[in-house]
Amino acid sequence: MLEDFNKTVDDFSELEDTREYVVALQKEILHHQKLYYQDDKPEITDAQFDSLLRQLEALEAKFPELVSPASPTQRVGGFLSEQFEPVEHQVRMYSLDDAMNLDELDAWLSRVVPSLGDTPQFICELKIDGLGIALTYEAGKLVRAATRGDGTTGENVTANVITIDDVPHSIHAKGFDHLLGGREHGRLEVRGEVYMPKSSFVKLNEQADEQGKASFANPRNAASGSLRQKNPKITAQRDLATFIYAIADADILDVHSQSEFLSWLKDAGFDVNPMVKVCNSAKEVHDFCAHALEARSELEYDIDGVVVKVNDFAKQELLGFTARAPRWAIAFKFPPEQKQTLLKDISLQVGRTGTVTPVAELEPVLVAGSTVARATLHNMDEIERKDVRVGDTVIVHKAGDVIPEIVGPVLDKRPKDAQVFKMPKTCPSCGSPIIQEEGEVAYRCVSIDCPAQALERLVHWTSRQALDIEGLGPKNIAALIKEGLLNDIADYYEKLSLEAIAHTKTGILNADGSARTIGAVVAQKIYDEIQASKTKEFWRVIFGLGIRHVGKTVAQDLTRQFPSMQALKDASVEELSSVEGVGEKIAQSIKNFLEVKDNQEVIHRIEAQGVRMQEDEAAVAQESTLEGLSFVLTGSLEGFSRDEAGDALKSLGAKVSSSVSKNTNYLVAGEKAGSKLTKAQDLGVTILNEDDLIEILKGTYKF
C-alpha cells in the first residue's frame, strides 16, 4: 500500500533501520512495474510510481551498501512474458533518467555541458507514451520485431507488428544512400515506440464497456495489450501506429547526429514525429518543453514529457551510460493535471447492447483544457476497487488526455454520510431486470423492448443473416423510430402500413427545402419485404432476436434440436447445453432472455402477426440427411454464394468447415479453387462440383 511508503531520507540515520524499509520499497516498485509493463493493469498513477522510485534512489544514494543489481534503480524497466519467444537485442535498450521539473532539467544540463568542454547542441523530441519496440532489417527487409523486455532480451512480436500499417516491410531505396559501403546486406536495428491514437483508444474502451470487458487505463496500456495479442488479427484491428527515433548501432550509417539520423529515418520510410527541435541553449530547451506541454491536449497521441538529448553522436559516446540509462539524454516529465471535485451522484447509462454502465455525476471542474462534469466508472468492480462513494471529494484526470476518469477518493475529506453505491436490480431505461453473467464484470438489460437498445435491435432484425429485409437500413429505421412507428421488432408487423412507411420523413431535404419522404415505390418494396419475412426459416427468428452470444451458427444448431419456439422455451439449461457449440454460458444467456416478461410479450406479438415460430415439417424430416458429414466449400459458385451453400448444407445436418483436414468428407470446388483443393487431393478427400452440390440439396445425389 502506498501509505506504507511515505517516509523521507531524513527519517533514516542507521543502516540496519533502513535496510528493511528499502527491501520492502524495492518489492513494491517491482510489483507496480509488473502491473504496468507485463499485465497492462496499473494500480497507481505515473506520478505516484515516479515518487516511489525517486524515494528509493535517494535512500540508496545515502546508503550505498543497500544498492543491489536487482534493485529497480539498477535495471531497465520492463518484463518478459512467457507468451512470446525471447529474442536478444543487438545492443541493450536502456531506460531514461527523469527530470520532474525545470530545476532538475537545468541540473542535468549543468552536468553535461562542462564534461564536453564546450556548449553542445541539444535536440528535443516528444516523449511518446507507448511501448518500446526494436525492428531488425537484413538486406533491407524486416525480419524481426521485438519489445524492449528487460532491455537485453525482448519478446518476438513480429507477426503482430507487421499488421501495423506504418511499419515498412522493407527500407525505402532512398534510405540506402547513407548506408556505409557494403553494409546494405548487413543487419540494421532501429527503435521507437508503438502507440495507440487517442481516438482509437476511446473507441476501444467504448467497445470494452459494451462487451462487459475491463477497459484500458490509458493509451499506453491499450497499445501494449494490443501488441501482445496471441492472435495477430486482433492486433490488426486495434489501429496501432509507430514513431521511430533510435538505432542500435549508428556506425552502420553515414550520419553523425540525432538530427541527421531522424532525417535518414524519414528517407528510409519510417514514421518520425514532426515535433523536433535542435536547441543551442537552456532557454531554447525550456521554450520547447513549454510549447510541448501547451500542445499536449491537441495531439492525436499521448505524450508524458520531452526527451532532451545531446545531438552529436560522438559526444553521446563520450558521455556513455549508467547501469540503466544514457548520460547524454534525460526525460523531462510533465506534471499530471489532476483536480479535486465533488462526486454528487452515480447515475446509470444503458448502452446499445444493454450494458448498464455507472457514471459519476461531478461538480463541474476544468481539467486539461475542458470542463468535466461526468466520468465513466466502467463497472461495479472498478467502483469497489477504488472505493468511490457518493458524497466523496474525488481526484479527476483525463486518461490519455481524453477520457475523464476518477483516480480515487480523497479519504481525509470523506464525509460521514458518504454513500456506498449499489447496482439496482432493474434497468433505468425500461424497468426490466438486469443481470450479471458469470465471468463478466458488466451488468446488462436483456429486454428486447428496452428503448435504449431499440435502434441496434431493430437494425439487427432486418440484417441479411437474420430476417433479410431489404430497404430498411439504419437511416430509414432511425426515421421510423423518430416518427413513433417503431419501438420493438413487433412494430414492423403491427404498425408499418404501406401508407405509414411512404410518408415517413427521411431527414434528407429536397431541392426546395422540403423534407423528403421514403416515397411510394420504396415503401412498397419495404412493405413486401416485411410481409415475406414472416415465412423465413425459424433459425433466422432466433438469430434476429439478438440473444447475447447466439450467432447464426448457434441459432441453426439450436433449431435442429428444438424446432419450435415452445420447445426452446421449455428446454432446461442442461438440455440447451447439450447442443454442440452451445455450452453452459450460452445456454444460460438463452434462458435469461426467454424468461424476461417483455421478451415473452414481443415474441407473442410477432407470432400473432404470423411470423414463423417453428420449422416446417418437411424441413424437420429432411434436416438429418447429412448428419455426421463434414463439407468444405472453395472457389466461386454460379448459382449461389458460399454462405448460402453452407447454410443449405447445415440445414440438412451437415457440418461446414472453413479448412480442409483429415476429418473432411467432401470438398465442393467452384471456379478458381486454390490451395484447399490441392490439400483435399493430397488427403484423399472426395471432390464435388456445383452440380453435385445441387443434387445433394435436392436429395438425389448417390453417396
N, C-alpha and C positions, 0 to 999 in steps of 0.2 A: 504494500500500500504506500502511496506517495507520502502520506502524512508521517510515515516512519523515517523518512529521509529529508528532514527539514533543518539539519544542523549546518553550521558553517565551519570553516577551517579553525576559527578562533575557539571553537568549543573543544578542540582536542590539543593536548600537550604531550601526552605519553604515548609511545609507540604501541604498547600492548592494548591500551584502551581503544586505540584507533583501528587496530587490525580487524577485530570482529565487525565493526561498522563498515569498513572498506570492503570486506569479503561479501557482506550482505548487499552493499550497494552495487558491486560488480554483478552479482547474481540478478539483481533487479533490472539492471541495464540490459544484460544478456537476454532476460525474459522478454523485455519490450522490443529488443532487436529482432528476436524470433517472430513475435507477433507482427512486426512491421514488414520485415524482409521475406519471411517464409510463408506466414499464414495470411498476410494481407488483411489483418484484422486488428489494427492498432487500438489500444485502450486508452492511450493518453495523447495529448497534442504534441506536435513537433517541439513547441517551446518548452513543454514540461520535460520531454526527453533530453533536450539540449541542456536544461538546467541540471538534470541528474549527471550527465556526462561531464559537465564543467565542474561540478562539485567533486567528482572523482578525480579529475585532472588536478584540481587544487590540492586535494589531500595527498595524492601520490607525489606531487611536487614538494610538499612539506615533509613527507616521509618516504623517500626514495626506496627504502627497504621493502615497501609494500607493493612495488611495481612487479608484475609478473608477465611473462609472454602471453598468457591467456587473458589478460585484462583488456576490456573494450578500448582502452586508450592506446593499446599497442597493436591492434589488429584492424583490418579493413572491415567496415560494417557490411554484413551480408551473411547469407546462409545457403547451403546446398540442400536441395530436396533429393529424395531417392527416386523421384518420378522420372527424371531425365538422366541420360548418360553424362557422366562427368567428363569435362574436357579441359586441358591445361592451356592457359593463355600464353601467347608468345612472350609477353612481358607482363609483370604483375600490374593489376589495375588497382590504383590507390583511391583512398577517400580524400576529402579535403578538410583542412582545418577551418574553423568558423570564426568570423568576427561578428559579434552580436550588436555592435554599434559603431559609430564613426570613430570613436576614440580607439577602439580595438583595431579597426582598419588602419588608422594612422600609425598605431604602434607597430603593426606589421610592415607598413611602408618604411618606417624609420629604421627597421632592422635590415630590410632588403637593400635599400639604396646604398648605405656605406659599404656593404660587403661586396658590391660590384664596382666600386671605385669611381663611378660617375652616375649621372641621372639616367636611369634606364627608361625605355618606353614600356608602358603597360597596355594591356588590351583587356577591355571589359566585355564580358558576354553575359547573357541572361542565364540564370541557374534554372534549368528546366526541371520541374518536379516530376520525374518519371522513373523508369527502370534502366539501369546501365546495361549496355549491350556492346558486344565486340563482334565485328563482321570480318571474316577472313576470306581473302581473294587469292586464288592461284591462277597464274597466267591470265589475270583479269577477270576470272569467273568466280562468283560467290560459291564457296564450298562449305562454309560453316558459319553459324551464328550462335553465340553463347551469352548467357547472362554474366554479370560480374561475379556472382557467387561469393566466395571468401577472398576474392582478389587474385588468388593464384589459380584456382580451379573454378570453372563456371559450369552451367547446365547447358547441354546441347539442345537448343530450341530452333534449329534450322528449319524444320518442317513448318513451324508456326510463323517464323519471321518472313519466309518467302511469300506469305499471303499478304504482307503489308505492302500497300501499293507503291509507296515512295522508296522502298529499298531496291536499289539497282541490282539485277542479277548478274550484270557484267559492267565493268568500268567503261565509261564513255571514251571513245577514241581520243578525244582531246586531253583526257586525263593522263595518257601515256607520254605526253610531251615533257613532263617534268620527272619522269622515272629515270633513274640513272642507268647508264648503258648496261645492257644485259640483264637488267632486273625485271623486264616486262614478263619474264617467265617465272619470276620468283614469287615469294609469299608476302602479302600485304595485309595488315590487320588494322582496321580503323574502328573508332569507338565513338559512342554517343549515347543518346537517350531515346527510349521508346516512350511515347506519351499518348494519352487519350485526349482529344479535343473536348473542351468544356460542353459543347452542345451534345456530343455523343455520350458524355458522362451523364448528363441529365436524362437522356432517353433510356440509357441502360438502367438507371435507378428507377425510372418510372416503370419499366418492364418488370424489374425485380419486385417492386411493390405489388404490381398487378398479379404476378405469378406466386405471390406469397413467399418469395425468397428473401434472404438477407441482402440489404443494399450495401454498396461500397461507400466507405467513409469519405473518399476523395478521389480525384482522377488518377493520382499516382497508384493507389491500391487497385483501382479498376484496370489500369494498364498492366500492372504486374499479374493480377489474376487472369486477365485475358491472354497474356503471352504464355502463361504456364498451363494452358488447357491441354488435356491429353488429345483432344480432337482438334486438329488444325482448322476444320470447318467452322468451329465456334470462334476461334481467333479471327478468322477472315471476316466474320460478321460484326466484329467489335470496333471497326473503324479506327485502328491504331495508326500512328504516324511516328516519324523519327526526325531528330536533328543530330547530325554527326559533327564532332568538333575536336577529335583527338586521334592520334596514331600511336601504335605500339613502338615502332622503330622509325624515326624520322630520317635515318640515314639512307633509306631506300629512295628518298625523294630529293630533288634538287630545289629544296625550299629551305629558308634559313630563319623563319619566324612564324609565329602563330598566325599572323595576318596573311602571310603568303600561303600558308597551309590551308586556311579557310577558302581562299580563292581557288586553290587547286581542287579542293573537295567539290566546289560548285562546278568546275570544268569537268570533273570526273563523273558527275551525275548525281551527287548526293544532295540531300536537303540540308541546308545550312541556315541557322537562324539569322535573319537580316539585321537584328538589333545588336550591332557590334561597333565598338569604337576604340581606336588607338589613342591613348592618353599620354601626355608628356608632363603631367604634374598631378599632385594630390588633389588640387581643386577640380581638374577635369574628371578625375575618378569620382569625386564626390558628386559632381553635377550629373554624371551618367547614372549613378545609384539613385539620385533623387528623381531623375526622369523615369527610370525603370519602375520605381515604386509608384509614381503617379500614373503610369501607363498600365500597371498590373491588371486592373479590373477590366480594361478594354481588350486585352489579349484573348485569343481563342484557345489558349493553352495555359496551364497553371505554372507559375514560377514562384520560387520561395526565396529569391535573392539574386545577387550578381556575383559572378566569378571574376576575380581580378587576377591576371597572370602577367608575369614578365614576358614581353613579346618575343625577345630574341632567344632562339633555341640554344645557342652557345652559352648564354648567361643562365638559362634554365639548368643546363648541365653542370655549370659551376656551383649553383646553389644546392642541387641534389635533393635528397629525400630524408624524411624521418622514418620511423618504423611504420607509419600508417599513411603519411601524406607528403606531397611535394612541398619543399620550402619556397618554391617560386610561384605558388598560387594560394589564394585564400577565397573562401566563400563569405561574402557579406550577406548575412541573413536578415530578411525583412521581419519586422516585428509583426506578430499575429494581431489582426484587428478583431478584437473581441469587445463586446459591450454587455452590460448587465441591464436586464429589464424584467418586468413582472409577467409571470405566466398567469393570465387571467382565467383561462378555461382550457379544456381539451374537448374539441369537437370531433365529429366523425365524418369522413368523406367516403362515399361509395364509388368505386371505380367502375369502368365499363365492363369488367368481367366479374363484378360482385365483390371484389376485395374491399374490406372495410378498414380504412386507414385512420389512425388517430392523428389529429392535427393540433398543434399548440397555438392558441389564440393569445397574442402577446400585446403588451403595451407598446405601441409603435416606437421603433428606435432606428437611428441611422447607422448602418453597417456597410462598410466598403462601398460607399457612394450611393446607396439606395435605402429607402425606408423599409424595414422589415416589421410586419405585423402578424405574420403566420409562419410556421415552420413545421414541416412534417416530422412526426415522431416514429414513423415507419410501422411499428407494430408493438404489441404488448411486451415482448421480450426486451425491446430497447427501453421502454418506459421503466420496466423493473430493474434493468441493469444499471441505468443512470439514476434511478430513484428520484424521478421527477414528479412533483406533486403540484396540484392546482393551488395557487397562492404563493408559490416559491418565487424568489428572485433567481433568475437563471442567467447563465453565460451564453451569449449567442455569437456565432460567427457564420461565415459562408464557406461551406465545403467547396474547395476548388474555386473560391471567389464567386461562386454561382448560387448554390443551393443554401438557403437559410437553414441553419442547424443549431440545435441546442447541445452545447457541450456538456452541461450538467448544472445542478443547482448550487447556489451559494449557501452552504449549510448554516453558516453563522447568522444568516439573515432569514432563516426559515421561521415563519410564524407558527404559533402553537396550533392554529386551526387549519394548517395546510392539509389538503385532502388527497388521499391516495386514490388514483383513478382505477375504476373497474370497468371492463368491457361490458356494455349492455348485452342483453340476450336477444334483442330484436333489431332489425335494420332500421336506421333513422329515415330511410327513404320510403320504405313500403310497409314496415311493421312486421315483416316475416321473420322467422327465427334465423339467427346467424350461427354458423358452425365453424369449428376449427378441425380440419382434417389431421389425422395422425401424421406426425413427422413434419408439419408445416408450422410456420410462425404466424401466418395470416389467418384472420377470421374472414368468413365470406357469407354473403347473402346469396342463396341459390334459388331465389324465387324468379320464375320466368316472367312475372308480372311487375318486376321492380322498375320504376321509371328511370332510375339512374343507369340502368343497363339496357334500356329499350332499343336504342339505335343499333348497338352491336348485335343483339339477339335477332332483331328484325332483318338486318343485313345477312346474318348467317343463315337464316331460314331460306332465303332466296338464292343462296350461292349455288354454283354449278354442281358441287358434290352433295348438296342437301336436296332441296325441292326443285332446284334448277329453274327458277322463274326469271325469264329474260326480260329486260327493260326496266327492272326495279333495282337500279344501282343505288349507292349510298345517298346521292344527291336527291333523287326522287323520293326515297324513303324518308329522308330528313324533311322534305317539303310536306309529305303526307302527315308526318308527326306534327309539324307546325300547324297544319290545318285542323288538327284534332281528330284525324281519321285513323291514326294508328297509335296504339299503345302496347299491344302484345300481338303475338302471331295469329291469334284467333280473329283479330280485327281484319286481317287480309280477306277472310271469308264472310265476316258479318257486316262490315262497314263499307268495303270498297266496291261500290256500284260503278258501273261504266261511267255514269254522269259525274260522280264524285271524283273519280280519277281524272277525267278530262278537264275539270275546272280547277284542279289544284295548281296553285302558283308555284313556279319552279325557282323563283329568286333571280331569274335572268330577265333583263329588260329588253323590250322591243325597241326598234329604231325611234319610235315616237315617245319613248319613255314609259310606256305602259308595261305592266307586269305580264310576262309570258306564262301561259298555262301549258300543262302537259299536252293538251290537244286531243282531238277525237281519234285520229289514226293511231297514235302511240297508245292512247288509253285502251283502245280495242285490243291491241296486241297484249298489253299487260293484263287486261281482264281475262282474255282467253288463256294466257299462261297460268294465271292463278287457278282458274277452273280445272285446267289439265293437271295441275299439281296434286289434286285430290286423289288421283289414281296412281301416283308414283309408288315405287316399291316401299314396303314398310320400313326397311332399314334406313331409308332416307329420312323418314319421320324421326326415328330415334336419333340419328346424327343431327338433324335440324333442330332438335330441342335444345342443343347446346349444353348437354350434361358434361360437367367437368371430367376430363380425361377420356371421354368417349369420342374417338375419332371414327373415320369412315370404316376402317377395317374392323374395329371392335364392334361397331353397330351391325355390320354384316354378320360377324361371328355370333353375336347375341341373338339375332332374329332367326338364325338357323336352329338354335336350341329352344328359343322362346318365340314362336312365330306369331304372337299376338300381344297387344298392349296389356291385356289382362294377365296373360301368362308371365309377362315381365314383372308386373306389379306383385303377383303372388309369389315370385321366386324369393327365396331367402338369400342372405349374403353368401352362405356356403354354396348354394346352388349356382348363383351368379359367378362365384369364384372358380367354379369347375370348368367354365368355358375357357378354351385355350386363348391365351393373350389377355385375359381379364385380370385375375388376381384379386386379392382382398381389398386393396386400396381403391381400385376402380369399382369393384362390387359395392363397397360402402358408399362411394360417391353416387352411384346409380340409386341406391336405396334412399340416401338422404334426399336426393332430388325428387323422387316419386312420393315421398312422404310429406312434402310441403303442400299445404292445402291450396295455395294459389296455383301451384303447378298442376295439381289434380283438376282444378276448375278449368284451366286453359285447355288441358288435354281433352276434357269432357266437351268443351265448346267446339274444338276443331273436329272432334268425332261427330258431333251433332250436325256439323256442316258438310259431312260426307268425306272427310279426309280418311284415307285407308288406315286402319288400325291393326291390320293383320296381313300376313302373306296369303295370297290366294291359294286354293287347294292344289292347283296344278303345279305351282312353284314349289310348294311344300313336298309334294310327291316326287318331284324331279330333282330336288336340291342335293340329294346324296349320290347322284350318278357318278361323280368324280371323286367321291370321298377317298382320301388316302393317296391321291396322286398329286405330284408336285410339278408345276409348269414354270418355265421362264420364257419371257417374250423379248425379242430383239429385232432391230430393224424397223422399217416403215411398213405399215399395213394399209391397204387401199380402202377397205370397207369401213373401218373404224379406227379410233386411236388405240394405243396400247392400254391406256387406262380403262377404256370401255371394254376391250377384250378381257383385261384382267378381272374387271367387275363381273362380266358374264361367266367366266370360269369359276370365280369364287361363289357365285350364286348357285352353282351346281356342286359345291362342296370341295372344289379343288383348292390346293394351296398354291399361291402365286408368289414366286420369289424374284428378287432383283439380280441375283447372282447364280451362276451355274456351280453345282457341286456334285459329289458322288451320289447324293440323295435326289437329284433332279431326275424325273421320269421322262419329261418331254420338253424340247425346246421348240417354240414356234418362231421360225425365222422369216422375217419380211425382207423387203428390199434393203440393200446396203447393210446387211448383218455383219457385225465386226468380230471382235475378239471372243465374244460369248459363243459364237458359232464354232470357232476353232477349238475352244476349250471343251464344248459339248462333244465335238467329234473325237477329241483325244480321250474323253472319258467314256465314250460309247453310248452317249445319251441319244435316244430316238429323236430325229429331226422331223418336224412337221412344217408344212407351208400354210398359207392362209386358207386354201380350200379345205385342208384337213381340219383346221380350226372351225370353219363354218359347219362342217359335218358333225364335229364333236358337240357344238352348241345346239344343233338340230337333233342330236341323239342318234344319228345314222352312221357314225364312224365305228368301224370294226377294230377294236383294240387287239 
